Amino acid sequence: MSLVHGTEILAGAQKGHYAVGAFNTNNLEWTRAILAAAQHTNTPVIIQSSMGAAKYMGGYELVQHLVQDTIKSMHITVPVIMHLDHGNFEAAKAAIAAGYNSVMFDGHDLDFQDNLEKTKEIVALAHERGISVEAEVGSIGGEEDGVIGEGELADVEEAKQLAATGIDFLAAGIGNIHGVYPDNWKGLHFDRLEELRDAVPVPLVLHGGSGIPVEQIQKAISLGVAKVNVNTEQQIAWAKEVRKYFEADKDKLEKGFDPRKVLAPGTKAIQDTVEQHIKWFGTKPIKLVPEEL
């Protein structure tokens, strides 16, 4: 199946009270692991790259082709959305030009009116090409590729104005943060999530999905969240298994230094992590029509 935009899939998730996982890729192994998990569970998936990951991997066009060509080589039949995560204005335009099917324009660090105007520009440019758009209101706590948020709660009136620009889904701060959650984290603010759900018609996005207790994620999904971002837990799972490989001196066995052998345990850990989150999110399996089988 070819890459698809996210509008209809996330609208269906919101209506069906489940979420679609958005998993960051950092290289070929990450991409294959995410796709394998989606295929194994027969569920749609969002593969996303941050600005930093795209730069590391060689640019937006390379990342887009990597995902697209891997879908073909692995005979993936489930819908896959190629998404830009936390892109600034120039990055969003570059990802659109490179053929991403969905982009996030993160203008939370701008003056709100500037954020609003630039969001309108990205929406017009993306929708002209059938590409879905995510925007952000308020700030997601933590740091993502140099974009630092304090984690304040999203303003409901600002959310309504951003939704009116024609965006397809909205990321909103409800106490969530990027990276590892501190011991004194107070949890998600469900009262603000309910206000946002009642105020805007578009599906909501929960960033910082790594480390939030499962019961809180599932409650957020029941209140309108249709996309949940996960990155840190994949990285931790990968590092843990690769570390175990070296601690067991497997690299000293015959050809154990082969990078394909070194990276295999971490890649499997990523797939397992993605599949676990798909289960937690309640993502519905895809029913294929005969010509897609």
C-alpha positions as CSV (number, residue, x, y, z in Angstrom):
1,M,0.0,0.0,0.0
2,S,1.3,3.5,-0.8
3,L,1.7,6.3,1.7
4,V,-1.5,8.1,2.7
5,H,-2.4,11.4,4.4
6,G,-3.6,11.3,8.0
7,T,-6.9,13.2,7.9
8,E,-9.4,10.5,7.3
9,I,-7.5,7.9,9.4
10,L,-7.3,10.1,12.5
11,A,-10.9,11.3,12.1
12,G,-11.9,7.6,12.1
13,A,-9.8,7.0,15.2
14,Q,-11.4,9.9,17.0
15,K,-14.9,8.7,16.1
16,G,-14.0,5.1,17.1
17,H,-12.4,6.1,20.4
18,Y,-8.9,4.7,19.6
19,A,-5.6,6.3,18.7
20,V,-3.0,5.7,16.0
21,G,0.6,5.7,17.1
22,A,3.1,8.1,15.7
23,F,6.6,6.6,16.0
24,N,9.8,8.4,15.3
25,T,12.3,6.9,12.9
26,N,16.0,7.5,13.1
27,N,17.4,5.1,10.4
28,L,16.7,2.1,8.3
29,E,16.4,-0.3,11.3
30,W,13.9,2.0,13.1
31,T,11.8,2.2,9.9
32,R,11.8,-1.5,9.3
33,A,10.9,-2.2,12.9
34,I,7.9,0.3,12.9
35,L,6.6,-1.1,9.6
36,A,7.0,-4.7,10.8
37,A,5.0,-3.9,13.9
38,A,2.2,-2.3,11.9
39,Q,2.1,-5.1,9.5
40,H,2.1,-7.8,12.2
41,T,-0.8,-6.1,14.0
42,N,-2.6,-5.2,10.7
43,T,-3.0,-1.6,11.9
44,P,-2.3,1.8,10.3
45,V,0.8,3.6,11.6
46,I,2.4,7.0,11.5
47,I,6.1,7.1,10.9
48,Q,7.5,10.5,11.7
49,S,10.9,12.2,11.5
50,S,12.0,15.2,13.5
51,M,14.0,18.0,11.9
52,G,17.2,16.6,13.6
53,A,16.6,13.1,12.5
54,A,16.0,14.2,8.9
55,K,19.2,16.2,8.9
56,Y,21.1,13.2,10.4
57,M,19.7,10.8,7.8
58,G,20.4,13.1,4.8
59,G,17.4,15.3,4.3
60,Y,13.6,15.1,3.9
61,E,13.7,13.7,0.4
62,L,16.0,10.8,1.5
63,V,13.8,10.0,4.5
64,Q,10.6,10.1,2.4
65,H,12.2,7.7,-0.2
66,L,13.5,5.5,2.6
67,V,10.1,5.0,4.1
68,Q,8.3,4.7,0.7
69,D,10.9,2.2,-0.7
70,T,10.9,0.2,2.5
71,I,7.1,-0.1,2.4
72,K,7.5,-1.6,-1.1
73,S,10.4,-3.9,-0.3
74,M,8.6,-5.3,2.8
75,H,5.3,-5.7,1.0
76,I,3.5,-3.6,3.6
77,T,-0.3,-3.6,3.1
78,V,-1.4,-1.4,6.0
79,P,-1.8,2.4,5.6
80,V,1.3,4.3,6.5
81,I,1.4,8.1,7.1
82,M,4.8,9.8,6.6
83,H,4.8,12.7,9.0
84,L,7.1,15.6,10.0
85,D,7.3,16.0,13.7
86,H,7.8,19.5,15.3
87,G,8.8,21.2,12.1
88,N,9.4,24.9,12.0
89,F,8.0,27.0,9.1
90,E,10.9,26.2,6.7
91,A,11.0,22.6,7.6
92,A,7.3,22.2,7.0
93,K,7.7,23.6,3.6
94,A,10.7,21.4,2.8
95,A,8.9,18.3,3.9
96,I,5.9,19.2,1.8
97,A,8.1,19.6,-1.2
98,A,9.8,16.3,-0.5
99,G,6.6,14.4,-0.6
100,Y,5.7,13.8,3.1
101,N,2.0,13.0,3.4
102,S,1.5,14.9,6.7
103,V,3.4,17.7,8.4
104,M,3.4,19.4,11.8
105,F,4.1,23.1,11.9
106,D,5.1,23.9,15.4
107,G,4.8,27.6,15.9
108,H,4.2,27.6,19.6
109,D,7.4,29.6,20.3
110,L,6.2,32.5,18.0
111,D,3.8,35.3,18.9
112,F,0.4,33.7,18.6
113,Q,-0.7,35.9,15.7
114,D,2.4,35.0,13.8
115,N,1.8,31.3,14.6
116,L,-1.7,31.7,13.3
117,E,-0.7,33.4,10.0
118,K,2.1,30.9,9.3
119,T,-0.2,28.0,10.1
120,K,-2.7,29.3,7.5
121,E,0.2,29.4,4.9
122,I,1.2,25.9,5.7
123,V,-2.4,24.7,5.5
124,A,-2.9,26.3,2.1
125,L,0.3,24.9,0.7
126,A,-0.2,21.4,2.1
127,H,-3.9,21.0,1.3
128,E,-3.2,22.0,-2.3
129,R,-1.2,18.8,-2.5
130,G,-3.5,16.6,-0.4
131,I,-1.2,16.7,2.6
132,S,-2.6,16.8,6.2
133,V,-1.4,19.4,8.7
134,E,-0.9,19.3,12.5
135,A,-0.4,22.5,14.5
136,E,0.4,23.1,18.1
137,V,-1.2,25.3,20.7
138,G,0.5,26.1,23.9
139,S,3.7,24.3,24.6
140,I,4.7,20.6,25.1
141,G,7.1,20.4,28.0
142,G,10.7,19.3,27.5
143,E,13.0,19.6,24.5
144,E,12.6,18.4,20.9
145,D,15.4,19.2,18.5
146,G,16.2,22.5,20.2
147,V,12.5,23.5,20.6
148,I,12.0,23.8,24.3
149,G,8.6,24.0,26.0
150,E,7.7,24.7,29.5
151,G,4.7,22.5,29.4
152,E,1.9,25.0,30.1
153,L,-1.7,24.1,29.5
154,A,-3.1,25.0,26.1
155,D,-5.4,28.0,25.8
156,V,-8.8,27.0,24.7
157,E,-9.6,30.2,22.7
158,E,-6.2,29.9,20.9
159,A,-7.0,26.3,20.1
160,K,-10.3,27.4,18.5
161,Q,-8.5,29.9,16.4
162,L,-5.9,27.5,15.2
163,A,-8.5,24.9,14.4
164,A,-10.3,27.5,12.3
165,T,-7.3,27.7,10.0
166,G,-8.3,24.4,8.5
167,I,-5.7,22.2,10.2
168,D,-6.4,18.4,10.3
169,F,-5.3,17.7,13.9
170,L,-4.1,19.7,16.9
171,A,-1.4,19.1,19.4
172,A,-2.2,20.7,22.7
173,G,-0.3,20.9,26.0
174,I,-2.2,19.2,28.8
175,G,0.7,18.6,31.2
176,N,2.6,16.2,28.9
177,I,6.3,16.6,28.2
178,H,9.0,15.2,25.9
179,G,11.6,12.7,27.1
180,V,11.7,10.9,30.5
181,Y,9.1,12.1,33.0
182,P,10.4,13.2,36.4
183,D,9.3,11.6,39.6
184,N,7.3,14.7,40.6
185,W,5.3,14.9,37.4
186,K,1.7,15.7,38.3
187,G,0.0,13.8,35.5
188,L,-2.3,14.9,32.6
189,H,-4.9,17.6,33.0
190,F,-8.0,15.9,31.8
191,D,-10.2,18.8,32.7
192,R,-8.4,20.9,30.1
193,L,-8.5,18.1,27.6
194,E,-12.2,17.9,27.9
195,E,-12.5,21.7,27.4
196,L,-10.4,21.4,24.2
197,R,-12.4,18.4,22.9
198,D,-15.6,20.3,23.3
199,A,-14.1,23.5,21.7
200,V,-12.5,22.1,18.6
201,P,-13.8,19.7,16.0
202,V,-10.4,18.2,14.9
203,P,-8.7,15.2,16.4
204,L,-6.3,16.0,19.2
205,V,-2.7,14.8,19.5
206,L,-0.9,13.7,22.7
207,H,2.9,14.4,22.4
208,G,5.3,12.9,24.9
209,G,3.6,9.6,24.9
210,S,6.7,7.8,26.3
211,G,6.4,7.2,30.0
212,I,2.8,8.3,30.6
213,P,1.0,5.6,32.6
214,V,-1.1,3.4,30.3
215,E,-4.4,4.2,32.1
216,Q,-3.8,8.0,31.6
217,I,-3.1,7.5,27.9
218,Q,-6.2,5.4,27.5
219,K,-8.3,8.0,29.3
220,A,-6.9,10.7,27.1
221,I,-7.9,8.6,24.1
222,S,-11.4,8.3,25.4
223,L,-11.6,12.1,25.6
224,G,-10.7,12.8,22.0
225,V,-7.0,12.1,21.5
226,A,-6.5,10.2,18.2
227,K,-2.7,10.4,17.7
228,V,-0.1,9.6,20.3
229,N,3.6,10.3,19.8
230,V,6.2,7.8,21.0
231,N,10.0,8.2,20.6
232,T,11.9,8.0,23.9
233,E,10.6,4.5,24.8
234,Q,11.9,3.1,21.5
235,Q,15.3,4.7,22.1
236,I,15.5,3.3,25.6
237,A,14.4,-0.2,24.5
238,W,17.0,-0.2,21.6
239,A,19.9,1.0,23.9
240,K,19.1,-1.6,26.5
241,E,19.2,-4.5,24.1
242,V,22.3,-3.3,22.3
243,R,24.1,-2.8,25.7
244,K,23.1,-6.4,26.7
245,Y,24.7,-7.7,23.4
246,F,28.0,-6.1,24.2
247,E,27.9,-7.0,27.9
248,A,27.4,-10.6,26.9
249,D,30.5,-10.3,24.7
250,K,28.6,-11.4,21.7
251,D,30.6,-9.1,19.5
252,K,33.6,-11.3,20.3
253,L,32.0,-14.4,18.9
254,E,32.5,-15.3,15.2
255,K,31.6,-12.3,13.1
256,G,29.7,-10.9,16.1
257,F,31.0,-7.5,15.3
258,D,28.9,-7.5,12.1
259,P,26.6,-4.4,12.4
260,R,23.7,-6.4,11.2
261,K,24.1,-8.8,14.2
262,V,24.9,-5.9,16.6
263,L,21.7,-4.0,15.7
264,A,19.3,-6.9,15.4
265,P,18.4,-7.2,19.1
266,G,17.7,-3.4,19.3
267,T,15.6,-3.5,16.2
268,K,13.5,-6.3,17.6
269,A,13.1,-4.3,20.8
270,I,11.8,-1.4,18.8
271,Q,9.2,-3.6,17.1
272,D,8.1,-5.1,20.4
273,T,7.8,-1.6,21.9
274,V,5.7,-0.4,18.9
275,E,3.4,-3.4,19.0
276,Q,2.9,-2.9,22.8
277,H,1.9,0.7,22.2
278,I,-0.4,-0.2,19.4
279,K,-2.2,-2.6,21.8
280,W,-2.4,0.1,24.5
281,F,-3.8,2.7,22.0
282,G,-6.5,0.2,20.9
283,T,-5.7,0.9,17.2
284,K,-8.2,-0.9,15.1
285,P,-7.0,-3.5,12.5
286,I,-7.5,-2.6,8.8
287,K,-10.0,-4.6,6.8
288,L,-8.5,-5.0,3.3
289,V,-10.7,-5.1,0.2
290,P,-9.9,-8.0,-2.2
291,E,-7.8,-6.0,-4.6
292,E,-5.5,-5.0,-1.7
293,L,-4.8,-8.6,-0.6
